[in-house]
Amino acid sequence: MPVFKRKRVCVQTHRQGIATRLRIEAALLPIVFLPVKNERIETDSGMHEMNKLQQLTTFLRENLPELTGKTEFTSEMGEIRFIQAQRDLGLGQYQMFIQKYKAVIKWASFPHKEYDPGYISLLINIWLTEQHGEFRENNQEQEYPTMTVKVNGETAAIVVSLSLSEPVVIREDKNGIVPFDGKRWLLTTPEIWFAENGVVHTPTLSD
């Protein structure tokens, strides 16, 4: 019998033939981050999975030197687009659409003489490389980030812009707040069960 192990993964796919894109213009939305070791954050409504921008921000905070982490450092998201990509994921889960947005990360006074700003671009590139499989599954081409550095004496103002995308997935819950298809739903992070080993049966003439 196959043996299954439960894993959390981010499933991102795009339904072929659907080119409809719903675009909304949004003001840049400030996000407050705390350096944490996992990929979940606590809000007033409970524990929630981090989005991609929060994950990237945490990755930068954890890997840049401590001094740079104490400088003024903000992350914002805007120009959000909804890309239709509905899909039944099984296990009571349903992908509604892909959310693609512009992410902006800023340092107001980065100590460029002590730490090469090139570490920022290097770390972001490494993080994006590790996310490449998810972007590919999402059928979303990853655009190259841009970075501007304006030196002002001992410090520099650094702005990084890049696009990120992730699926918006719901799961059935009788107490959910979202009505859809005659049921109630909650936002969730998709779960998939993978078979790690199994038995292959080859038919014979006697079967």
N, C-alpha and C positions, 0 to 999 in steps of 0.2 A: 504494500500500500504506500502511496506517496506520503512523505513527511513534509508538513508545511510549517513554515516559520513566519510569524507576523512581523511585517516591517512597515515603517512609515516612509513613503516616498512621495515625491511631488510629480504627479502625472500631468503632463502638459501636451495636449494634442490639438490639432486644427482640422475640422471636418472639411474634406475635399469638396470643392464646388461652391462653398459659401464664401462670398467675397464682401458681404455686407459689413460695413464698419460704422459703428455709432461713435461719434466724436463729441466729447464735451470739453469745453474750455474751463479750466479751474485755476483759481489763484493758487500760487505756491502755498502748500500747506505745511507749516512747521511741525516737525515731529520731535518730541523730547525723548532722548535715549539714555539708558543707564547701561554701563558695561556689565554684561552677564555672560555666563559660561555656556548656556544652552540656547536653544532656539525657540524659547517660549517666554512670553512676557505676561505680567499680571496687570490687569486693568480693573476698573470698578465692576465690570461684569464677569470677571473671572480670568482664568488662564487662556491665552490665545497664542497660536503659532505666529512667529514673526513673519513679516513680509520680506521680500528680497532686499529692499532698502534698509530695513532694520538689521537684517543679517549682515549686509555689507558694512554698515556703520559699526556694528559690534566687532566684526573681523578687523577693521582698521584700528579701533580703540585697543583691541587686545594685542596687536602686533606692532604698532608704532611705539617708539620710546615713551616712557611715562610723562616726560616733560611736554611732548607734543600733545598728549591726551588732555593736558590741563589748559591748553590754549582754547580760545573761543572757536567752537567747532559745531556746525549745524548741518542738518540734512533736511532737504525739502523734496516734495513730490508735486508734480503738476502736469498739465496737458494730458489728462487721462483719457484714453480711448478704450472703448469696449469693442472687442472683436468677437463676433458671433462664432461660437464653437461648441454647440451643445452636444453632449455625449453621455450616455449611460455608462458609469464606471463600475457598476455592480456593487454588492455589499451595501445596498441602500443609498448609494451616492450618485450624484448627477452633476456633471460639469455644465455650468450655464454659459460662460464666456471666458475669453482671455482678457485680462486687464493689462494694458501697456501704458507706461507713463514715463515722463522725463524725471530723472533724479538729479538733484543738484547738491553737491557736498562742498562746504566752504570752510576754510580756515582764515580768520581775520588777521592773525598775527603769527604765522608759522615761523619758528626759529631757523631760517634757511641756512644760516652760517654754521649752526651746530649739526643739523641733519639735512641731508640732501633731499629736496622735494621729489627727486626721482624715486624715492622709496614709496611715495604715495601711488604713483602710476604703476610701479612694479607690483605692489600689493593688490591693487585693483585688478590688474591683468591676471594675476594668479587666481584671485577669487572668481573672475569671469571664466577662466579656463576650467575651473572645477565645476562650474555651473553649465558648461557647454552642452552636456547631454540633455539637460532639462530644456534648454532653449531649442535644441534640435527637435526634441519630441514635440515641442510646442509649435513647430514649423515657423518660428519667428527668427529671422536673421538678426544676430547680435551686431549692433552698430558699434563702431569704435568710439570710445570715450574721448572727450576733449578736455584739456587742462590749461588754464591760464595762470601765470605767476607774475604778480606785480610787486617788485621789491621796494620796500620803504625802510631804508636803513638796516637795522638789525633784524627786522622781521619781513615777512612777505604775505600778501593776501593771495590765497590760492583758491581757485574755483574749478571743480571737476563736474562735468555734465555727461550723463550717459542715459541710455534708455534701458528699461527693465520691463519684463513681462512675467505674468504668473496667472494660473487659472483661478477662477472663482468657482468653488465647488460647494454644493449643499448636500446634506444627508437628511434622511427621514427622521422626524422626531414629532411625536404627537403633541408636544408642548412647544414646537417651533413657532417662530413669529412670521415665517414666510409662507404664504399660501401658493401652491403650485400643483397643477395636475390633480386636484382634489385631495391633496395631502398637506401636511405641515412640515416645514423644513428649517434647518439651522445651517449657518455657515460652518465649514469644516475644512480640514486638510485631508486629502484623499489617502486611503489605505488600500494597499494591494497585498494579497497573499501570494508568495512565490513557493513553488515546489523546489526544494533543494536536492532531492533525490527521488527516484521512483523506479518502478519496474516496467520494462518495455515488453509487451507480449507480441510475438510474431506468429501470425496465423499459419497453420499447417493444413494439408489437404484433409485431415481428419476433423478439423474444426467446422 
